[in-house]
């Protein structure tokens, strides 16, 4: 009897690398000429980032620096869910950015239905915040991975635990 192969589809964020990116952003903002003497701050909580600055332009510049640092540290940009820019005390503005970890139920259903549309001999099932794909042939699983990489689901997908 043929043994099934499998892999898991996840959406994870390395929080240590995210912390490093935030620290590098804070350091660069402290050294930049256009931020001298201004109140610009970025704070990392467990599941979110809080940005505050004097105006929208500086908030946008902070976000650009953060994204650059994230790319250099291989932290996916799709994990950031931007909140709206709100006025804060004494004329400053703030923005809350949520860090998305895991695959939501809706996205998982979308991924599973996309895999079924491919008409390959594989099964996909939702397991908490990840999707497990099993099949008899490694080639079918590799085809699924390639198809998923080609399609944009709005979240960053990683493929782990490949078992044969």
C-alpha positions as CSV (number, residue, x, y, z in Angstrom):
1,X,0.0,0.0,0.0
2,X,1.3,3.5,-0.9
3,X,2.3,5.7,1.9
4,X,0.9,9.3,1.8
5,X,3.1,12.3,1.7
6,X,2.1,15.5,3.4
7,X,3.0,19.1,4.1
8,X,1.6,22.0,6.2
9,X,0.7,25.5,4.9
10,X,1.2,28.1,7.6
11,X,1.5,31.9,7.9
12,X,4.1,32.6,10.6
13,X,6.1,35.7,11.7
14,X,9.5,35.4,13.4
15,X,8.8,37.9,16.3
16,X,12.5,38.1,17.2
17,X,13.3,39.3,13.6
18,X,10.3,41.7,13.9
19,X,11.7,43.0,17.1
20,X,15.1,43.5,15.5
21,X,13.5,45.4,12.6
22,X,11.6,47.6,15.0
23,X,14.8,48.4,16.9
24,X,16.7,49.2,13.7
25,X,13.9,51.4,12.6
26,X,14.0,53.3,16.0
27,X,17.7,53.7,15.7
28,X,17.5,55.0,12.1
29,X,14.7,57.5,12.9
30,X,16.8,58.8,15.8
31,X,19.7,59.5,13.4
32,X,17.7,61.0,10.5
33,X,17.8,64.7,9.9
34,X,14.1,65.1,9.0
35,X,13.2,63.5,12.4
36,X,15.6,65.7,14.6
37,X,13.7,67.2,17.5
38,X,10.4,65.5,16.6
39,X,8.3,63.1,18.6
40,X,8.4,59.9,16.6
41,X,7.9,56.5,18.3
42,X,7.3,52.9,17.3
43,X,6.4,50.4,19.9
44,X,6.1,46.6,19.4
45,X,3.5,44.8,21.5
46,X,2.7,41.1,21.4
47,X,0.4,41.2,18.3
48,X,0.7,44.8,17.1
49,X,2.8,47.9,16.4
50,X,2.0,51.3,17.6
51,X,3.4,54.2,15.6
52,X,3.1,57.8,16.6
53,X,4.5,60.9,14.9
54,X,3.9,64.7,14.5
55,X,2.2,64.4,11.1
56,X,1.1,61.9,8.4
57,X,4.3,62.4,6.4
58,X,6.6,61.3,9.3
59,X,4.3,58.4,10.0
60,X,4.6,57.3,6.4
61,X,8.4,57.7,6.5
62,X,8.5,55.6,9.6
63,X,6.5,52.9,8.0
64,X,8.7,52.9,4.9
65,X,11.8,52.5,7.1
66,X,10.2,49.7,9.0
67,X,9.2,47.9,5.7
68,X,12.8,48.2,4.5
69,X,14.2,46.7,7.7
70,X,11.6,43.9,7.5
71,X,12.6,43.0,4.0
72,X,16.3,42.9,5.0
73,X,15.4,40.5,7.8
74,X,13.1,38.3,5.7
75,X,10.0,39.2,7.7
76,X,6.9,39.1,5.3
77,X,5.4,42.5,4.6
78,X,1.9,40.9,4.1
79,X,1.8,40.2,7.9
80,X,1.1,43.9,8.5
81,X,-2.5,44.9,8.6
82,X,-2.6,48.7,8.7
83,X,-5.1,50.5,10.9
84,X,-6.4,54.0,10.1
85,X,-4.4,57.1,11.0
86,X,-6.0,58.8,14.0
87,X,-5.3,62.1,15.7
88,X,-3.6,61.9,19.1
89,X,-2.8,64.3,21.9
90,X,-1.1,67.7,21.2
91,X,-1.4,67.6,17.4
92,X,0.3,64.3,16.8
93,X,-1.1,61.3,14.9
94,X,-1.0,57.6,15.6
95,X,-1.5,54.4,13.8
96,X,-2.1,50.8,15.1
97,X,-0.7,48.0,12.9
98,X,-1.8,44.5,13.6
99,X,0.6,41.6,13.0
100,X,-1.2,38.7,11.4
101,X,-0.1,35.3,12.5
102,X,-1.7,32.1,11.3
103,X,-4.3,31.5,8.6
104,X,-7.8,32.7,9.4
105,X,-10.7,30.4,8.8
106,X,-11.9,32.4,5.8
107,X,-8.4,32.3,4.2
108,X,-8.0,28.6,5.0
109,X,-11.3,27.9,3.2
110,X,-10.1,29.9,0.2
111,X,-6.8,28.0,0.1
112,X,-8.6,24.6,0.4
113,X,-11.1,25.4,-2.3
114,X,-8.3,26.7,-4.6
115,X,-6.4,23.4,-4.0
116,X,-9.6,21.4,-4.9
117,X,-10.0,23.5,-8.1
118,X,-6.6,22.2,-9.3
119,X,-8.1,18.7,-9.8
120,X,-5.0,16.9,-8.3
121,X,-5.2,13.8,-6.3
122,X,-4.6,15.5,-2.9
123,X,-6.6,16.2,0.1
124,X,-6.5,19.5,2.1
125,X,-7.9,19.9,5.6
126,X,-8.0,22.9,7.9
127,X,-6.2,22.3,11.3
128,X,-6.6,25.3,13.6
129,X,-4.6,28.1,11.9
130,X,-2.9,26.0,9.3
131,X,-3.8,23.7,6.3
132,X,-2.5,20.2,5.9
133,X,-2.2,18.8,2.4
134,X,-1.8,15.0,1.9
135,X,-1.4,13.0,-1.3
136,X,0.2,9.8,-2.6
137,X,2.6,11.4,-5.0
138,X,5.3,13.9,-4.1
139,X,4.9,15.5,-7.6
140,X,1.3,16.4,-6.9
141,X,2.3,18.0,-3.6
142,X,5.0,20.0,-5.3
143,X,2.6,21.1,-8.0
144,X,0.2,22.3,-5.2
145,X,3.0,24.3,-3.6
146,X,3.9,25.9,-6.9
147,X,0.3,26.8,-7.7
148,X,-0.1,28.3,-4.2
149,X,3.1,30.4,-4.6
150,X,1.7,31.7,-7.9
151,X,-1.6,32.9,-6.5
152,X,-1.9,35.8,-4.1
153,X,-4.2,35.1,-1.1
154,X,-3.3,38.4,0.6
155,X,-1.2,36.6,3.3
156,X,2.3,35.2,3.3
157,X,2.2,31.4,3.1
158,X,5.1,29.1,4.2
159,X,5.3,25.4,3.5
160,X,6.6,23.3,6.3
161,X,6.8,19.7,7.6
162,X,7.2,18.1,4.2
163,X,6.9,14.4,4.8
164,X,7.4,11.6,2.3
